């Protein structure tokens, strides 16, 4: 679903900063000691490009988070696959979308506090109860505030496969994190 919302100057500046940082640190060959073979996949080499893609659903009520994430990860390949983003702006919208998705979702970046303080938790519980384990996407809690739960409590529920704190995530951290999370699915193919 595409929505036309204005994007703040701060968000565009931050996304631009992330892209410049990515291009500076990742896009050159002399940075081979960064600890992950994913960086070599940043460049779209026609000899190694796959037509397959990772389908990532961003569930967040902040349009700027959607825009910054998509802008920062533009052109990045994880395990030799492009990233395709889908968007939901509330837990309710995500549930409606997940009931009949146009494509299988590999990973969900999920905010905790949206239309309610526990909206993300309720969505994760719904997903856990309604999705067969072999079809279940990776669920990553990406939040600035965990709502009624502490971060430790949220992870202890077993409903989330990982955690990203919005306030401390950098481009490199985000790409390394996605690389690690999607490695399991990449090895299943």
QUIURFEN-V487974 format. One line per field, one symbol per residue. psi: psi as a letter, one per 20 degrees, with the letter a starting at -180 (. if undefined). A space follows every 50 residues. Layout:
BEGIN
psi = ???
END
This chain:
BEGIN
psi = ppqnqqpqhhghgggggggggghghhjqhjlikijpihhiigpnohhjpq iqqpopppoqiohhggggggghjpippplkqrppqqpqjrgghggggihm qhqpphqpopqgodirhkghghghgggghipqhiiprpopooqhpjciqr gggghihjipirppphhjprggggggghgghihghhii.
END
